[in-house]
Amino acid sequence: MREIITHGDGWYIANGVTLHKNLPVTLIDRAAKRVVSTNSIVADYDHLVIATGSRPFIPPVPGHQLPGVITYHDLDDVDKMLAVAKGSKIVVINGDLFGLEAAADLKMQGIDVTALHLMPTLMERQLDPAAGYLLENAFTERGVKVITQSNTKQVLGSDHIEGVELADGTVIECSMVVMGIRPAMALAKASGLAVNRGIVVDDQMRTDDPYTFALGECAEHRGTCYGLVAPLYEIGQVLASTLVDEAAIYQSSMTSTKLKVIRIDLFLAGDFGEGEDREEIVLRDASADIYKRLVLKDDRIIVAALCGEKAYGP
């Protein structure tokens, strides 16, 4: 764990930062401009920055409390998944980037994996139906069962997991269920701040309270929640400038991600939000399992989605 710690205790002392560990904040009193922690530590503020990140999200379907229902959130979760014997059956709920990577990694460990996704297309925010089908087919050919448009009704079992039942009556046998994460915004919501998919912020990372800011995985900027490191550094620089009264604007980041597991090549880069005056150039070669999509605006490439070819990406 030491490899991922950016600053030790000495750094905080040397820079005049008071650090309280393992003391979650339970109350934001915006009127009094103070926060209260679990053991009643009170801290007053002039400006407040919320950086609560993401939290495991387990839908409250019947059976969700059974042993073996886990998330892919931290190293303990990874250890639990890797401890499952080869040949066991696991269901992964969520066909986003992290869910697909979890499914692929489990398959590489010799585990029988089924990936469930609520929407008709995998990674529907980044891929059109044709590319989503190509990605789904690539996983299926490599032994990962994929079921889209799957709404989980319940987790079956009494004292241990026996399977997952879908809304259409389909039953999938398994001994473990892996679910995902969501922006941690409960504290912000309880304090009356505007939330949507995350805590809604403007181009200075300011919430609808002029003295409160948010950044990281919990924040939603222009409809997007960023979970990658590169844009979060950019956002942090804008916020730091704003807090010392320097002009700074965050517009968006040209993020790029790769899904390169069990010999599936997928590269995504750009702003996948909707917008006007966009032109698409798409190449599909079904026989070669190749898909390329570029989106242009003002004669500039703003989106690239490439699947099935190794000679691309940084």
Residue frames relative to the residue before (quaternion, step in Angstrom):
aa qw qx qy qz dx dy dz
M 1.0000 0.0000 0.0000 0.0000 0.00 0.00 0.00
R 0.5553 0.6316 -0.3986 0.3658 3.61 1.13 -0.52
E 0.6022 0.6000 -0.3607 0.3837 3.57 1.10 -0.66
I 0.7426 0.4057 -0.2305 0.4804 3.62 1.08 -0.57
I 0.5208 0.6108 -0.4282 0.4151 3.62 1.23 0.11
T 0.3078 -0.7901 0.5034 0.1663 3.59 -0.55 1.14
H 0.8045 0.0698 -0.0150 0.5896 3.59 1.05 -0.74
G 0.3501 -0.7275 0.5536 0.2043 3.55 -0.97 0.91
D 0.7352 -0.4166 0.2901 0.4492 3.58 -1.30 0.13
G 0.6253 0.5722 -0.3403 0.4071 3.60 1.02 -0.77
W 0.6118 0.5611 -0.3548 0.4301 3.59 1.07 -0.70
Y 0.6646 0.5055 -0.3081 0.4559 3.58 0.91 -0.88
I 0.6412 0.5165 -0.3209 0.4681 3.58 0.99 -0.81
A 0.6896 0.4965 -0.2841 0.4441 3.57 0.86 -0.99
N 0.7560 0.3750 -0.2041 0.4962 3.59 1.09 -0.64
G 0.5497 -0.6747 0.3723 0.3225 3.56 1.22 0.43
V 0.4623 0.6600 -0.4582 0.3753 3.57 1.10 0.71
T 0.2795 -0.7465 0.5810 0.1648 3.58 -0.80 1.01
L 0.0881 -0.8243 0.5592 -0.0102 3.56 -0.51 1.22
H 0.0780 -0.7673 0.6358 0.0293 3.57 -0.86 1.02
K 0.1961 -0.8105 0.5453 0.0853 3.59 -0.58 1.15
N 0.8566 0.1407 -0.1114 0.4837 3.52 -1.25 0.65
L 0.5688 0.5523 -0.3963 0.4630 3.58 1.04 0.78
P 0.1484 -0.8283 0.5339 0.0830 3.60 0.28 1.19
V 0.4484 -0.6570 0.5355 0.2837 3.54 -1.13 0.73
T 0.2002 -0.8065 0.5509 0.0778 3.56 -0.87 1.02
L 0.8059 0.1506 -0.0638 0.5690 3.58 1.19 -0.40
I 0.1174 -0.7332 0.6646 0.0827 3.54 -1.07 0.85
D 0.1267 -0.7803 0.6111 0.0409 3.58 -0.56 1.19
R 0.2026 -0.8297 0.5091 0.1061 3.57 0.05 1.28
A 0.6216 0.5511 -0.3505 0.4324 3.60 1.03 -0.67
A 0.7454 0.3628 -0.2002 0.5222 3.58 0.98 -0.88
K 0.3066 -0.7696 0.4896 0.2720 3.59 1.34 -0.27
R 0.5577 0.5510 -0.4305 0.4473 3.52 0.59 1.22
V 0.2375 -0.7397 0.6080 0.1636 3.56 -1.29 0.43
V 0.2032 -0.7673 0.6004 0.0973 3.55 -1.20 0.64
S 0.2818 -0.7753 0.5465 0.1445 3.59 -0.90 0.96
T 0.7561 -0.4102 0.2720 0.4315 3.56 -1.35 0.08
N 0.7641 0.3151 -0.2059 0.5239 3.62 0.97 -0.65
S 0.6220 -0.6186 0.3003 0.3745 3.55 1.21 0.76
I 0.3268 0.6915 -0.5608 0.3171 3.58 1.06 0.64
V 0.1584 -0.7951 0.5831 0.0525 3.56 -0.83 1.03
A 0.0208 -0.7930 0.6088 -0.0104 3.58 -0.87 0.96
D 0.2812 -0.7510 0.5771 0.1546 3.56 -0.76 1.07
Y 0.0870 -0.8107 0.5778 0.0367 3.57 -1.14 0.53
D 0.3804 -0.6482 0.6005 0.2732 3.48 -1.39 0.38
H 0.7640 0.0242 -0.0045 0.6447 3.53 1.11 -0.85
L 0.2155 -0.7780 0.5831 0.0910 3.54 -1.06 0.82
V 0.1237 -0.7687 0.6247 0.0602 3.57 -0.98 0.92
I 0.1793 -0.7788 0.5957 0.0802 3.56 -0.72 1.11
A 0.0858 0.7824 -0.6075 0.1072 3.57 -0.69 1.12
T 0.1264 0.8546 -0.4885 0.1228 3.54 0.73 1.11
G 0.4255 -0.7482 0.4379 0.2596 3.60 1.27 0.00
S 0.6217 -0.5006 0.4224 0.4295 3.54 -1.10 -0.80
R 0.2098 -0.7573 0.6074 0.1166 3.51 -1.30 0.42
P 0.6022 -0.5386 0.4229 0.4104 3.57 -1.16 0.46
F 0.1190 -0.7862 0.6033 0.0619 3.54 -1.02 0.81
I 0.0188 0.7784 -0.6243 0.0637 3.54 -0.60 1.23
P 0.3833 -0.7355 0.5050 0.2391 3.61 -0.40 1.17
P 0.4582 -0.7221 0.4494 0.2582 3.62 -0.89 0.88
V 0.1835 0.7771 -0.5736 0.1826 3.56 0.75 1.06
P 0.6348 -0.5110 0.3858 0.4324 3.62 -1.12 0.42
G 0.7895 0.2950 -0.2419 0.4807 3.55 -0.93 0.97
H 0.4653 0.7149 -0.4384 0.2832 3.61 1.22 -0.11
Q 0.6704 0.5030 -0.3023 0.4540 3.60 1.21 -0.35
L 0.4292 0.7096 -0.4630 0.3129 3.59 1.23 0.06
P 0.5505 -0.5804 0.4671 0.3767 3.61 -1.11 0.58
G 0.7218 0.4025 -0.3046 0.4735 3.56 -0.89 0.93
V 0.5772 0.4873 -0.3986 0.5201 3.57 1.30 0.07
I 0.0978 0.8176 -0.5522 0.1305 3.59 -0.36 1.23
T 0.3512 -0.6851 0.5800 0.2662 3.55 -1.35 0.00
Y 0.3958 -0.6657 0.5561 0.3016 3.58 -1.26 0.19
H 0.2268 0.8247 -0.4713 0.2152 3.53 0.55 1.26
D 0.8216 0.0266 0.0174 0.5692 3.61 0.95 -0.77
L 0.7422 -0.4226 0.2810 0.4376 3.56 -1.33 0.01
D 0.5921 0.5610 -0.3719 0.4432 3.60 1.10 -0.59
D 0.6364 0.5198 -0.3276 0.4664 3.58 1.03 -0.77
V 0.6353 0.5277 -0.3262 0.4600 3.58 1.00 -0.83
D 0.6481 0.5212 -0.3166 0.4562 3.59 0.96 -0.88
K 0.6373 0.5255 -0.3302 0.4568 3.59 1.02 -0.78
M 0.6694 0.4950 -0.3058 0.4619 3.57 0.95 -0.84
L 0.6882 0.4865 -0.2867 0.4555 3.57 0.95 -0.87
A 0.6170 0.5612 -0.3437 0.4316 3.59 1.22 -0.43
V 0.5264 0.6288 -0.4142 0.3948 3.59 1.25 -0.23
A 0.4949 -0.6879 0.4472 0.2863 3.56 -0.89 0.94
K 0.5856 -0.5627 0.4476 0.3743 3.55 -1.18 0.59
G 0.7475 0.3531 -0.2833 0.4862 3.54 -1.01 0.83
S 0.5159 0.6228 -0.4247 0.4069 3.58 1.26 -0.18
K 0.3768 -0.7219 0.5383 0.2172 3.55 -1.26 0.38
I 0.0294 -0.7948 0.6055 -0.0291 3.56 -0.84 1.07
V 0.2125 -0.7428 0.6207 0.1338 3.55 -1.11 0.76
V 0.1471 -0.7640 0.6243 0.0693 3.56 -0.89 1.00
I 0.1685 -0.7930 0.5812 0.0701 3.57 -0.66 1.14
N 0.7200 0.3428 -0.3461 0.4942 3.55 -0.64 1.28
G 0.1512 -0.8184 0.5528 0.0420 3.53 -0.61 1.20
D 0.3375 0.7103 -0.5424 0.2955 3.57 0.96 0.88
L 0.7787 -0.3505 0.2281 0.4677 3.58 -1.31 -0.05
F 0.7206 0.4493 -0.2633 0.4578 3.58 0.80 -1.01
G 0.6318 0.5281 -0.3368 0.4566 3.58 1.05 -0.69
L 0.6649 0.4968 -0.3030 0.4684 3.57 0.98 -0.83
E 0.6359 0.5138 -0.3346 0.4686 3.58 1.02 -0.74
A 0.6307 0.5236 -0.3320 0.4667 3.58 1.02 -0.78
A 0.6568 0.5110 -0.3097 0.4600 3.58 0.93 -0.90
A 0.6715 0.5007 -0.2988 0.4572 3.57 0.93 -0.90
D 0.6546 0.5117 -0.3162 0.4578 3.58 0.94 -0.85
L 0.6455 0.5111 -0.3219 0.4675 3.59 1.00 -0.79
K 0.6321 0.5289 -0.3349 0.4567 3.58 0.99 -0.79
M 0.6471 0.5226 -0.3181 0.4549 3.58 1.00 -0.78
Q 0.6525 0.4920 -0.3093 0.4863 3.59 1.25 -0.38
G 0.5819 -0.6159 0.3584 0.3920 3.58 1.29 0.17
I 0.4993 0.6540 -0.4150 0.3882 3.58 1.23 0.44
D 0.4507 -0.6615 0.5324 0.2754 3.56 -1.10 0.77
V 0.0267 -0.8423 0.5357 -0.0535 3.60 -0.44 1.23
T 0.0661 -0.7484 0.6584 0.0454 3.53 -1.13 0.82
A 0.1800 -0.7823 0.5906 0.0822 3.58 -0.81 1.05
L 0.1509 -0.7905 0.5908 0.0571 3.58 -0.80 1.06
H 0.0013 -0.7945 0.6070 -0.0189 3.56 -0.99 0.84
L 0.4873 -0.7114 0.4328 0.2629 3.55 -0.80 1.05
M 0.7241 0.4422 -0.2452 0.4690 3.58 0.97 -0.86
P 0.6411 -0.5549 0.3599 0.3893 3.63 -1.19 0.35
T 0.7841 0.2645 -0.1158 0.5494 3.60 1.17 -0.61
L 0.4845 -0.6401 0.5091 0.3103 3.57 -1.00 0.79
M 0.8496 0.0483 -0.0559 0.5223 3.57 -1.08 0.80
E 0.0647 0.8785 -0.4709 0.0477 3.55 1.01 0.91
R 0.6060 0.5608 -0.3693 0.4265 3.61 1.13 -0.41
Q 0.7613 0.3515 -0.1920 0.5099 3.59 1.15 -0.58
L 0.7816 0.3118 -0.1483 0.5195 3.60 1.08 -0.63
D 0.4023 -0.6684 0.5597 0.2795 3.56 -1.12 0.67
P 0.7314 -0.4468 0.2616 0.4438 3.65 -1.19 0.28
A 0.6364 0.5362 -0.3436 0.4352 3.62 0.98 -0.76
A 0.6916 0.4559 -0.2778 0.4866 3.59 0.90 -0.90
G 0.6228 0.5413 -0.3408 0.4504 3.57 1.05 -0.73
Y 0.6420 0.5097 -0.3181 0.4763 3.56 1.03 -0.78
L 0.6335 0.5319 -0.3289 0.4556 3.59 0.98 -0.83
L 0.6627 0.4924 -0.3002 0.4778 3.58 0.98 -0.85
E 0.6403 0.5222 -0.3223 0.4620 3.57 0.97 -0.87
N 0.6641 0.5091 -0.3009 0.4575 3.57 0.93 -0.90
A 0.6309 0.5396 -0.3334 0.4468 3.57 1.05 -0.77
F 0.6580 0.4864 -0.3117 0.4831 3.59 0.99 -0.78
T 0.6453 0.5319 -0.3241 0.4423 3.58 0.94 -0.87
E 0.6569 0.5169 -0.3099 0.4531 3.58 0.95 -0.87
R 0.7223 0.4182 -0.2334 0.4988 3.58 1.15 -0.55
G 0.6844 -0.5616 0.2605 0.3851 3.53 1.21 0.48
V 0.5771 0.5419 -0.3992 0.4626 3.60 1.24 0.12
K 0.3014 -0.7583 0.5502 0.1774 3.57 -0.54 1.15
V 0.1033 -0.7954 0.5969 0.0187 3.59 -0.88 0.99
I 0.0204 -0.7746 0.6321 -0.0046 3.56 -0.92 0.95
T 0.1433 -0.7864 0.5975 0.0643 3.58 -0.54 1.17
Q 0.7793 0.2768 -0.2552 0.5010 3.56 -1.33 0.29
S 0.4276 0.6967 -0.4531 0.3557 3.55 1.05 0.84
N 0.1093 -0.7913 0.6014 0.0167 3.55 -0.62 1.18
T 0.3401 -0.7701 0.5052 0.1901 3.59 -0.48 1.19
K 0.2583 -0.7799 0.5564 0.1244 3.57 -0.75 1.09
Q 0.7824 -0.2012 0.1619 0.5667 3.59 0.89 -0.91
V 0.3869 -0.6445 0.5994 0.2749 3.51 -1.40 0.33
L 0.3117 -0.7964 0.4987 0.1411 3.56 -0.64 1.16
G 0.5417 0.6043 -0.4741 0.3415 3.54 -1.15 0.71
S 0.3921 -0.7106 0.5310 0.2436 3.56 -1.27 0.34
D 0.8107 0.0576 -0.0203 0.5822 3.59 0.66 -1.09
H 0.7699 0.1258 -0.1222 0.6136 3.59 1.29 0.00
I 0.6044 -0.5852 0.4006 0.3630 3.58 -1.21 0.45
E 0.1314 -0.7900 0.5962 0.0554 3.54 -0.96 0.96
G 0.7867 -0.2157 0.1480 0.5591 3.57 1.17 -0.43
V 0.3886 -0.6720 0.5736 0.2615 3.51 -1.40 -0.11
E 0.1787 -0.7721 0.6011 0.1026 3.56 -0.95 0.91
L 0.2919 -0.7570 0.5632 0.1569 3.57 -0.91 0.97
A 0.6923 -0.4996 0.3328 0.4005 3.55 -1.28 0.37
D 0.6920 0.4692 -0.2851 0.4687 3.60 1.11 -0.58
G 0.6382 -0.5593 0.3101 0.4287 3.58 1.31 0.17
T 0.4740 0.6697 -0.4415 0.3631 3.60 1.25 -0.17
V 0.1386 -0.7792 0.6083 0.0610 3.57 -0.98 0.91
I 0.1124 -0.7840 0.6098 0.0301 3.57 -0.85 1.04
E 0.3479 -0.7455 0.5319 0.2005 3.57 -0.61 1.12
C 0.2110 0.7622 -0.5946 0.1446 3.59 -1.02 0.81
S 0.3406 -0.7278 0.5554 0.2141 3.56 -1.31 0.28
M 0.7699 0.1702 -0.1294 0.6012 3.60 1.31 -0.03
V 0.1434 -0.7626 0.6257 0.0796 3.55 -1.15 0.72
V 0.1482 -0.7945 0.5871 0.0457 3.56 -0.79 1.08
M 0.0648 -0.8031 0.5923 0.0019 3.56 -0.76 1.07
G 0.5808 -0.6640 0.3888 0.2658 3.56 -1.28 0.24
I 0.5189 -0.6092 0.5001 0.3311 3.53 -1.26 -0.56
R 0.1324 -0.7648 0.6238 0.0911 3.54 -1.33 0.33
P 0.6409 -0.5077 0.3885 0.4250 3.60 -1.19 0.42
A 0.3679 -0.7286 0.5400 0.2052 3.56 -0.96 0.94
M 0.1610 0.8241 -0.5167 0.1671 3.56 -0.06 1.30
A 0.3380 0.7723 -0.4845 0.2335 3.59 1.26 0.20
L 0.6563 0.5133 -0.3145 0.4549 3.59 0.94 -0.87
A 0.6593 0.4989 -0.3064 0.4717 3.57 0.95 -0.87
K 0.6511 0.5171 -0.3150 0.4577 3.57 0.96 -0.87
A 0.6559 0.5213 -0.3093 0.4498 3.58 0.97 -0.86
S 0.6861 0.4676 -0.2822 0.4805 3.58 1.15 -0.58
G 0.5929 -0.6230 0.3413 0.3791 3.58 1.28 0.07
L 0.4438 0.6825 -0.4687 0.3429 3.59 1.22 0.26
A 0.5595 -0.6104 0.4440 0.3425 3.57 -1.16 0.60
V 0.0095 0.7883 -0.6139 0.0405 3.56 -0.88 0.98
N 0.0887 -0.7461 0.6559 0.0732 3.52 -1.30 0.48
R 0.7756 -0.0279 0.0694 0.6268 3.60 -0.19 -1.23
G 0.7605 0.0444 -0.0261 0.6473 3.55 1.28 -0.55
I 0.6791 -0.4137 0.3643 0.4848 3.56 -1.28 -0.36
V 0.3707 -0.7718 0.4741 0.2054 3.57 -0.49 1.20
V 0.0019 0.7999 -0.5982 0.0486 3.57 -0.82 1.09
D 0.4430 -0.6708 0.5240 0.2812 3.56 -1.31 0.38
D 0.7702 -0.3848 0.2482 0.4440 3.59 -1.25 -0.26
Q 0.6722 0.4129 -0.3058 0.5331 3.60 1.30 0.00
M 0.5124 -0.6534 0.3850 0.4028 3.58 1.34 0.21
R 0.4353 0.6905 -0.4572 0.3532 3.57 1.23 0.47
T 0.3946 -0.6952 0.5508 0.2401 3.57 -1.01 0.85
D 0.6866 -0.4435 0.3380 0.4666 3.58 -1.20 -0.31
D 0.5872 0.4555 -0.3791 0.5514 3.56 1.33 0.22
P 0.4305 -0.7485 0.4297 0.2640 3.65 -0.51 1.08
Y 0.7074 0.4382 -0.2649 0.4873 3.61 1.19 -0.33
T 0.6951 0.4463 -0.2589 0.5006 3.58 1.27 0.00
F 0.0972 -0.7890 0.6066 0.0066 3.55 -0.95 1.00
A 0.1193 -0.7700 0.6187 0.1005 3.55 -1.29 0.27
L 0.0645 0.7863 -0.6137 0.0304 3.56 -1.12 0.63
G 0.6555 0.4967 -0.3859 0.4180 3.52 -1.27 0.36
E 0.8061 -0.3097 0.2093 0.4588 3.54 -1.29 -0.33
C 0.6383 0.5471 -0.3360 0.4246 3.60 1.16 -0.44
A 0.6653 0.5358 -0.2958 0.4276 3.61 1.18 -0.46
E 0.1845 -0.7564 0.6179 0.1091 3.55 -1.18 0.65
H 0.0341 -0.8056 0.5906 -0.0333 3.56 -0.58 1.20
R 0.8367 -0.0780 0.0029 0.5421 3.57 -0.64 1.14
G 0.7467 -0.4342 0.2093 0.4585 3.55 0.95 0.93
T 0.6880 0.4592 -0.2719 0.4917 3.59 1.27 -0.01
C 0.1748 -0.7314 0.6494 0.1128 3.54 -1.11 0.83
Y 0.2327 -0.8013 0.5399 0.1109 3.57 -0.63 1.12
G 0.1063 -0.8085 0.5774 0.0393 3.54 -0.91 0.98
L 0.5827 0.5731 -0.3640 0.4467 3.57 1.31 0.20
V 0.6137 -0.6073 0.3682 0.3448 3.56 -1.11 0.69
A 0.6543 0.5683 -0.3356 0.3691 3.61 0.79 -1.01
P 0.7150 0.4200 -0.2950 0.4747 3.66 0.69 -0.88
L 0.6158 0.5558 -0.3610 0.4261 3.59 1.07 -0.59
Y 0.6059 0.5214 -0.3563 0.4839 3.59 1.11 -0.55
E 0.6430 0.5142 -0.3224 0.4672 3.59 0.96 -0.82
I 0.6491 0.5132 -0.3080 0.4695 3.57 0.96 -0.88
G 0.6443 0.5356 -0.3163 0.4450 3.59 0.97 -0.84
Q 0.6448 0.5159 -0.3225 0.4627 3.57 1.01 -0.75
V 0.6416 0.5108 -0.3228 0.4725 3.59 1.00 -0.81
L 0.6661 0.5022 -0.3069 0.4582 3.57 0.90 -0.89
A 0.6430 0.5226 -0.3307 0.4518 3.60 0.93 -0.86
S 0.6512 0.5053 -0.3166 0.4694 3.59 0.96 -0.81
T 0.6475 0.5302 -0.3167 0.4465 3.56 0.95 -0.88
L 0.6792 0.5138 -0.2927 0.4348 3.58 0.93 -0.89
V 0.7225 0.3518 -0.2445 0.5427 3.62 1.19 -0.38
D 0.5644 -0.6669 0.3441 0.3440 3.55 1.26 0.65
E 0.4533 0.6266 -0.4968 0.3938 3.55 1.00 0.85
A 0.5202 -0.6543 0.4485 0.3163 3.58 -0.97 0.83
A 0.1964 0.7631 -0.5945 0.1600 3.57 -0.84 0.99
I 0.0757 -0.7904 0.6078 0.0123 3.55 -1.04 0.82
Y 0.1698 -0.7468 0.6324 0.1161 3.54 -0.99 0.86
Q 0.1901 -0.8046 0.5552 0.0906 3.57 -0.64 1.10
S 0.6624 -0.3931 0.2820 0.5720 3.55 0.81 -1.03
S 0.3699 -0.7161 0.5443 0.2326 3.55 -1.31 0.18
M 0.3739 -0.6774 0.5817 0.2510 3.53 -1.14 0.70
T 0.0452 -0.8426 0.5364 -0.0139 3.53 0.30 1.29
S 0.1062 -0.7700 0.6231 0.0870 3.53 -1.22 0.48
T 0.0485 -0.7858 0.6164 0.0105 3.54 -1.05 0.79
K 0.1839 -0.7628 0.6094 0.1138 3.52 -1.23 0.54
L 0.1107 -0.7263 0.6727 0.0874 3.50 -1.16 0.74
K 0.1472 0.8044 -0.5512 0.1656 3.54 -0.20 1.28
V 0.3340 0.7258 -0.5131 0.3135 3.50 0.38 1.31
I 0.8490 0.0380 -0.0976 0.5180 3.54 -1.20 0.70
R 0.6912 -0.5345 0.2517 0.4161 3.52 0.91 1.15
I 0.4931 0.5961 -0.4737 0.4209 3.60 1.04 0.76
D 0.1576 -0.8046 0.5686 0.0678 3.57 -0.66 1.10
L 0.1266 0.7688 -0.6130 0.1306 3.54 -0.71 1.15
F 0.0072 -0.7902 0.6118 -0.0350 3.56 -0.83 1.05
L 0.0262 -0.7979 0.6011 -0.0352 3.57 -0.83 1.07
A 0.1107 0.7908 -0.5953 0.0895 3.57 -0.89 0.89
G 0.6910 0.5022 -0.3542 0.3806 3.54 -1.13 0.69
D 0.6002 -0.5353 0.4654 0.3695 3.49 -1.43 -0.20
F 0.1672 -0.8410 0.5112 0.0581 3.57 -0.25 1.30
G 0.4087 0.7096 -0.4781 0.3176 3.58 1.20 0.27
E 0.5794 -0.5754 0.4427 0.3704 3.54 -1.28 0.34
G 0.1230 0.7950 -0.5873 0.0893 3.57 -1.15 0.57
E 0.5050 -0.6427 0.4843 0.3119 3.53 -1.25 0.40
D 0.8077 0.3040 -0.2171 0.4561 3.54 -1.39 0.23
R 0.4549 0.6574 -0.4727 0.3707 3.56 0.98 0.82
E 0.1627 -0.7761 0.6053 0.0697 3.53 -1.08 0.82
E 0.2123 -0.7988 0.5546 0.0965 3.56 -0.86 0.97
I 0.0977 -0.7330 0.6701 0.0644 3.51 -1.22 0.75
V 0.0056 0.8271 -0.5576 0.0708 3.58 -0.51 1.19
L 0.0800 -0.7576 0.6468 0.0350 3.54 -1.07 0.91
R 0.0079 0.7819 -0.6227 0.0276 3.56 -0.81 1.05
D 0.0058 0.7683 -0.6395 0.0272 3.55 -0.87 1.01
A 0.2356 -0.8258 0.4972 0.1239 3.54 0.09 1.32
S 0.6429 0.5446 -0.3347 0.4221 3.59 1.00 -0.76
A 0.7466 0.3500 -0.1997 0.5293 3.58 1.13 -0.66
D 0.3885 -0.7346 0.4662 0.3036 3.61 1.30 0.03
I 0.4597 0.6607 -0.4568 0.3788 3.56 0.90 0.95
Y 0.0079 0.7732 -0.6329 0.0385 3.55 -1.00 0.91
K 0.0410 0.7804 -0.6223 0.0463 3.56 -0.91 0.97
R 0.0285 0.7933 -0.6059 0.0524 3.57 -0.86 0.96
L 0.0465 -0.7680 0.6387 0.0043 3.53 -0.91 1.03
V 0.1459 -0.7579 0.6291 0.0920 3.55 -1.09 0.76
L 0.1256 -0.8074 0.5759 0.0260 3.55 -0.79 1.09
K 0.0153 0.7556 -0.6548 0.0017 3.52 -1.23 0.65
D 0.8294 0.0025 -0.0591 0.5554 3.57 -0.78 1.06
D 0.6594 -0.5487 0.2845 0.4280 3.56 1.02 0.96
R 0.6200 0.4902 -0.3668 0.4907 3.57 1.12 0.59
I 0.4541 -0.6620 0.5224 0.2877 3.56 -1.10 0.75
I 0.0687 -0.8158 0.5740 0.0169 3.57 -0.71 1.07
V 0.7772 0.1642 -0.1110 0.5972 3.59 1.26 -0.24
A 0.0131 0.7589 -0.6510 -0.0055 3.54 -1.13 0.76
A 0.0189 0.7686 -0.6384 0.0377 3.55 -0.88 1.01
L 0.0376 0.8223 -0.5570 0.1100 3.56 -0.40 1.26
C 0.0309 0.8118 -0.5784 0.0748 3.54 -0.76 1.03
G 0.8322 0.2921 -0.1948 0.4291 3.54 -1.03 0.83
E 0.7167 0.3574 -0.2673 0.5359 3.60 1.18 0.23
K 0.4077 -0.7626 0.4525 0.2180 3.58 -0.76 0.99
A 0.6930 0.5138 -0.2845 0.4182 3.58 1.07 -0.66
Y 0.6032 0.5271 -0.4082 0.4379 3.55 0.55 1.15
G 0.7073 0.4718 -0.3315 0.4089 3.50 -1.34 0.10
P 0.5755 -0.6033 0.4282 0.3485 3.55 -1.23 0.50
